[in-house]
């Protein structure tokens, strides 16, 4: 199913976290950010996928791009989640389309503003928060180019709002609870051990 009739295009959202790109926020092409893709695979244990599909976001936010690349260089950085948002093909625009159900138009900026609601759906499974039982991965020991050098070959895009901040989803509308098949797919994709899988998906 193509996303032509979606309320917002997939590229208006971050591939890694699923957050909406506000105006003047910087975003980077995932396929052009080779170093970030290597860091993504090393950190989460799975490669960047589906960049050739029309329903998958093709950009990453500056915050998580820098966090992953910094960690990959050996800096003391860590992601806020153990598993990133997982994207799958949408089946309809009313109940299983992330790009139609997220509504950033009503979001207001400011200290006491309510955050945008980001749903958990079969087509867009929410990220799994980090926890004390899961240690931050150790980056592979290899020499990496500096951030200045790596950024030269990457596509950077400015969208319109510099005050965008990345706050985790504080609530969900029409939550989707993954079934056993979804969990088995994630466990297989991530190469998790039985003990790690039980830790992540318990409760």
HUGI-V767791 format. One record per residue. OMEGA is omega in whole degrees, -180 to 180 (NA if undefined). Layout:
((OMEGA) (OMEGA))
This chain:
((-179) (-176) (-175) (-176) (178) (179) (176) (-180) (179) (-177) (173) (-177) (180) (179) (-174) (-174) (-180) (-179) (179) (177) (176) (-178) (179) (174) (179) (174) (-173) (177) (-180) (-177) (178) (-179) (-176) (-179) (177) (179) (177) (-180) (178) (-180) (-179) (-177) (-174) (179) (177) (-177) (170) (-175) (169) (178) (176) (-178) (-179) (-177) (-180) (175) (-177) (-180) (177) (179) (-178) (-176) (-176) (173) (-180) (179) (-180) (-178) (177) (176) (-178) (178) (179) (178) (-179) (178) (179) (177) (179) (-179) (-180) (177) (-179) (176) (-178) (-177) (175) (-178) (179) (-179) (176) (-175) (-177) (-176) (-176) (177) (-180) (-174) (175) (-174) (176) (-178) (-180) (-176) (-179) (-178) (177) (180) (180) (-176) (-175) (-179) (177) (180) (175) (178) (180) (-175) (176) (-171) (174) (-179) (-180) (-177) (-175) (178) (179) (-178) (176) (179) (-175) (-178) (-179) (-179) (176) (-179) (176) (-178) (178) (-179) (177) (-178) (180) (178) (178) (-179) (179) (-179) (-177) (-176) (-177) (-177) (-176) (-180) (179) (-179) (175) (171) (-157) (-171) (-174) (-176) (180) (176) (-175) (177) (-179) (179) (-177) (179) (-178) (179) (-176) (-175) (176) (179) (-176) (175) (-176) (179) (177) (-179) (179) (178) (-179) (180) (179) (-179) (-176) (-179) (-176) (171) (-179) (-178) (179) (179) (180) (180) (-176) (-171) (-180) (179) (NA))
